[in-house]
Amino acid sequence: MEMLIWLGALISLLGLGGLVWCIVTVWKARKAGLSDEALRARVQKVVPVNFGALLLSVFGLMLVVVGIVLG
């Protein structure tokens, strides 16, 4: 079950990396001084990636918990 824990931790870190990418992307868009429409369009493109990264992180944490419970 140790392998399950490490796999879950790796998946969680990938999800966390995706979340950091989303934060940096939106932060750069805000600093660029875009118009309201352009900023809204940029953020709308990031939202699905943000949701996917969050789900990936949650799935990884679930694997870690399952590995701990079964171990």
Backbone torsions as a table, in degrees:
resi	resn	phi	psi	omega
1	MET	NA	-13.7	178.3
2	GLU	-62.5	-35.0	178.8
3	MET	-64.4	-37.3	178.5
4	LEU	-63.9	-38.6	178.8
5	ILE	-65.6	-46.1	-179.4
6	TRP	-67.7	-36.6	177.0
7	LEU	-64.6	-42.9	177.3
8	GLY	-63.1	-39.5	178.2
9	ALA	-64.7	-40.2	178.5
10	LEU	-64.1	-44.3	178.7
11	ILE	-63.8	-40.0	177.9
12	SER	-63.5	-39.7	178.2
13	LEU	-66.4	-35.9	175.7
14	LEU	-64.1	-42.4	176.8
15	GLY	-63.8	-40.1	177.5
16	LEU	-63.7	-39.9	176.1
17	GLY	-61.4	-39.2	175.9
18	GLY	-64.3	-39.5	177.6
19	LEU	-65.3	-40.8	177.4
20	VAL	-63.9	-40.4	178.0
21	TRP	-60.6	-42.5	179.1
22	CYS	-62.5	-43.5	179.8
23	ILE	-61.9	-46.4	-178.8
24	VAL	-65.0	-40.3	-179.2
25	THR	-63.3	-46.1	-180.0
26	VAL	-69.4	-36.4	178.8
27	TRP	-62.9	-43.9	177.8
28	LYS	-63.8	-38.2	179.2
29	ALA	-65.4	-38.8	178.5
30	ARG	-67.8	-38.9	-179.5
31	LYS	-72.0	-20.7	-177.9
32	ALA	-73.9	-11.1	178.2
33	GLY	70.7	38.2	179.3
34	LEU	-72.5	160.7	175.6
35	SER	-69.4	168.4	-178.6
36	ASP	-58.7	-43.7	-178.7
37	GLU	-66.0	-43.6	-178.7
38	ALA	-66.7	-40.4	177.9
39	LEU	-65.3	-42.0	178.7
40	ARG	-63.0	-40.6	178.5
41	ALA	-65.4	-40.4	179.3
42	ARG	-65.5	-42.6	-179.9
43	VAL	-67.4	-37.6	178.9
44	GLN	-64.1	-29.2	176.5
45	LYS	-74.6	-27.0	-177.3
46	VAL	-84.4	-25.4	-174.8
47	VAL	-57.6	-46.0	178.8
48	PRO	-63.6	-36.2	177.7
49	VAL	-66.7	-39.8	178.6
50	ASN	-61.9	-45.2	179.6
51	PHE	-64.3	-42.2	177.8
52	GLY	-64.1	-41.0	178.7
53	ALA	-66.2	-37.7	177.5
54	LEU	-64.8	-44.0	177.8
55	LEU	-63.7	-39.3	178.4
56	LEU	-63.0	-42.4	179.1
57	SER	-64.5	-42.5	179.1
58	VAL	-65.0	-42.4	178.5
59	PHE	-61.0	-41.8	177.9
60	GLY	-63.4	-41.8	178.0
61	LEU	-66.4	-34.1	175.8
62	MET	-65.0	-39.8	177.2
63	LEU	-63.2	-39.2	178.0
64	VAL	-62.4	-45.4	-179.7
65	VAL	-63.7	-43.9	178.7
66	VAL	-62.2	-41.7	178.4
67	GLY	-63.0	-37.9	179.1
68	ILE	-70.0	-42.8	-178.4
69	VAL	-65.6	-41.3	-178.8
70	LEU	-77.8	-20.0	-178.2
71	GLY	-83.9	NA	NA
